[in-house]
């Protein structure tokens, strides 16, 4: 699936990952009562923010699985598909894979 949108600067385009629906005790929760998942997949990233004349690349790349806050980003719809666009600093964590160490060398 190709999306013809490129986020600017330090923004990230994310597709929410749907949670697996588990029914316990025969109770079915309607879609309107469910919370939106806080986990997603990065679809596209901007070039990075500019700080003191130097471009700083983003720590995430397309294909990364991420966690984000409940009220993060803006919901958008492209070709009948729902996405979110958010700043990189709204991303809480990468899931799995090789995450960069925040502290540097120790």
TARASUL-V965677 format. One line per field, one symbol per residue. burial: 1 if it has 9 or more other C-alpha atoms within 8 Angstrom, else 0. Layout:
burial->???
//
This chain:
burial->0000001111111111100000000000000000001111111111111100001001001101111110001000000001111111011101000000000000
//
